Amino acid sequence: MIKICFVCLGNICRSPMAEFIMKDLINKNNLNNKIMVVSRATSYEESGNSIYPPAREKLKEYNIYYDPNKTSICLEKEDLD
């Protein structure tokens, strides 16, 4: 299994958008069982916060599914395995 982790400072804008755009591409190409995608933050500043509303709106604009329950998660050593 290929594992991809998108990372940005707070994990509320760029990295979750990248995560859900990539998941959309993976789904459209029937690669769900070959590639796993997550996103993480480099800071605990936004931990537990939801995706930034303008980022959610942009994903909706392009009909890209996102998990409305997704919250910011900081990168941990276990993510690097």
NORBEL-V197826 format. One record per residue. N is the residue number from 1. OMEGA is omega in radians with two decimals (none if undefined). D_FIRST is the distance of its C-alpha to the first C-alpha in Angstrom with 2 decimals. Layout:
n->N omega->OMEGA d_first->D_FIRST
n->N omega->OMEGA d_first->D_FIRST
This chain:
n->1 omega->3.04 d_first->0.00
n->2 omega->3.12 d_first->3.79
n->3 omega->3.13 d_first->6.33
n->4 omega->3.10 d_first->9.83
n->5 omega->3.07 d_first->13.00
n->6 omega->-3.04 d_first->16.30
n->7 omega->2.97 d_first->19.33
n->8 omega->-3.03 d_first->23.05
n->9 omega->-2.99 d_first->26.13
n->10 omega->-3.11 d_first->26.45
n->11 omega->3.04 d_first->23.32
n->12 omega->-3.12 d_first->25.73
n->13 omega->-2.98 d_first->25.95
n->14 omega->-3.05 d_first->23.86
n->15 omega->3.07 d_first->20.47
n->16 omega->3.06 d_first->20.40
n->17 omega->3.11 d_first->21.67
n->18 omega->3.12 d_first->18.93
n->19 omega->-3.06 d_first->16.33
n->20 omega->3.02 d_first->18.01
n->21 omega->3.13 d_first->18.76
n->22 omega->3.10 d_first->15.16
n->23 omega->3.10 d_first->14.27
n->24 omega->3.12 d_first->17.28
n->25 omega->3.12 d_first->16.24
n->26 omega->3.13 d_first->12.80
n->27 omega->-3.13 d_first->14.86
n->28 omega->-3.13 d_first->17.55
n->29 omega->3.08 d_first->15.39
n->30 omega->-3.13 d_first->13.79
n->31 omega->-3.07 d_first->10.15
n->32 omega->-3.10 d_first->9.72
n->33 omega->-3.11 d_first->7.49
n->34 omega->-3.05 d_first->5.01
n->35 omega->3.07 d_first->5.66
n->36 omega->-3.09 d_first->7.04
n->37 omega->3.04 d_first->10.44
n->38 omega->3.02 d_first->13.25
n->39 omega->-3.09 d_first->16.57
n->40 omega->3.09 d_first->18.88
n->41 omega->3.01 d_first->22.46
n->42 omega->-3.10 d_first->24.10
n->43 omega->3.06 d_first->27.17
n->44 omega->-3.05 d_first->28.15
n->45 omega->-3.09 d_first->30.84
n->46 omega->-3.07 d_first->29.27
n->47 omega->3.12 d_first->27.48
n->48 omega->3.14 d_first->27.59
n->49 omega->3.13 d_first->28.83
n->50 omega->3.05 d_first->27.65
n->51 omega->-3.14 d_first->26.51
n->52 omega->-3.06 d_first->29.62
n->53 omega->3.10 d_first->31.66
n->54 omega->3.08 d_first->32.01
n->55 omega->3.08 d_first->28.22
n->56 omega->-3.13 d_first->27.98
n->57 omega->3.14 d_first->30.81
n->58 omega->3.09 d_first->29.20
n->59 omega->3.10 d_first->26.02
n->60 omega->-3.13 d_first->28.46
n->61 omega->-3.12 d_first->30.45
n->62 omega->3.12 d_first->27.57
n->63 omega->3.10 d_first->26.59
n->64 omega->3.14 d_first->23.18
n->65 omega->2.99 d_first->22.24
n->66 omega->3.12 d_first->21.81
n->67 omega->-3.11 d_first->21.89
n->68 omega->3.13 d_first->25.54
n->69 omega->-3.14 d_first->24.86
n->70 omega->3.06 d_first->22.48
n->71 omega->-3.11 d_first->24.18
n->72 omega->3.10 d_first->23.87
n->73 omega->-3.14 d_first->21.78
n->74 omega->3.10 d_first->22.32
n->75 omega->3.13 d_first->19.74
n->76 omega->-3.13 d_first->19.72
n->77 omega->-3.13 d_first->18.87
n->78 omega->3.12 d_first->16.17
n->79 omega->-3.07 d_first->14.29
n->80 omega->3.12 d_first->14.09
n->81 omega->none d_first->12.19
